[in-house]
């Protein structure tokens, strides 16, 4: 089984289309919505990228593992020239996902990207999983980055929920049989 959280932005909002989670645009400018992929839908658009700006997804991955992040992206010629993926298991400390730095595609073509976090066990069975898309390169007030069809998915965990719960709460007493 697979669980997913999906943002298609067709409702022109940051509310997920399916599943539960929180998407935050940390750029200092309000997000807008433009023609998406497919063109009948909408895409999230943001401009004026500066160092440290990002799109952050907060998801609860309890009972799920081998997480995958995928999305469609396009950028203007004056927008970010690349991006990388970061992850966090506590929402405080972020680590770059190895080999995730990717060049952006230029408008008007969306490019699909998929990043596996299967080797990152810190994002498995974790109520505090955070994933970031961190653009870099050229910054310009008019430069834009569009994101569409953002999906976070994972497989049902092979670790029983009782073990996950126990390791989260710790030893609460003696086991007597």
NORTAFEN-V424727 format. One line per field, one symbol per residue. ss: DSSP state (H for helix, E for strand, C for the rest). psi: psi as a letter, one per 20 degrees, with the letter a starting at -180 (. if undefined). Layout:
ss = ???
psi = ???
This chain:
ss = CEEEEEECCCCCCCCCCECCCEEEEECCCCCEEEECCCCCCEEEEEECCCCCCEEEEEECCCCEEEEEEEEEEEECCCCCCEEEEEEECCCCCCEECCCCCEECCECCCCEEEEEECCCCHHHCCCCCEEEEEEEECCCCCCCEEEEEEEEEEEEECCCCHHHHHHHHHCCCCCCCC
psi = qqqqppoijhjlrjpqhqaqrpppomiiqqqrprpboriiaqqppqalprpiqrppppqojpjqrlqppqrqqqqrhjapirrrpqqqiijgpqppppkipqqqqqqkpqppqpppkhinihiqloikpppqooqrbpqqhipqppprlppprrqpqipqhhgggghghaojaqpp.
